[in-house]
């Protein structure tokens, strides 16, 4: 049972799927602040690299041949094994990356953890010498170093998305099974979600249907969002 008045809404979210999936418009930060009887100030979360790690970022940019004015698009390709349907299919990643390579001059890097190594290898092998697959087995801190290379991050609802938010990257995110209303991109990104799909969000570990939320990912919308963000970033740098 909730131990204070502020915790009651959070408590009810755990009991009432309609409240959590259909009615709620509060971000997780907002209702957690209420739970703790704290004034909600919408303060963004931050992940800071050390001086040594920033030097590693500079070294990687030099190694990969990235120039200051180039737009780097990072694809956070996977998610934890707890909710495996939080990730796109490989063919969807291939479609997006192929369009970026053919229609823009952006550079593409692949991001992820150990559970994403196999799919990242598959994606990278489809575009030999055209994209960079960053290491997936060097730990969270080096994962942040590699994610720091990107200007724009295309991602599902995962740790990589939250890390990108904390690194102040432009986030192009998509949602299916999880609650997009609980996420705050702090005015530095865009969300895609299946507005008219009755079963989404659902927070199910396995889909009783045909993964329609993944089939309905707006790939054209994501590509256009990446291009639009890149134009704004380039103008800011000029």
Buried (B, 14 or more C-beta within 10 A) or exposed (E): EEEEEBBBBBEBBEEEEEEBBEEBEBBBBBBBBBBEEEEBEEEEEEBEBEEEBEEBBEEBBEEBEBEEEBBBBBBBBBBEEEBBBBBBEBEBBBBBBEBBBEEBEBBBBBBBBEBBBEBBEBBBEBBEEEBBBBBBEEEEEBBBBBBBBBBBBBBBBBBBBBBBBBBEBBBBBBBBBBBBBBBBBBEBBBBBBBEEBEBBBBEEEEBEEEEBBBEBBEBEEBBEBBBBBBEEBEEEEE
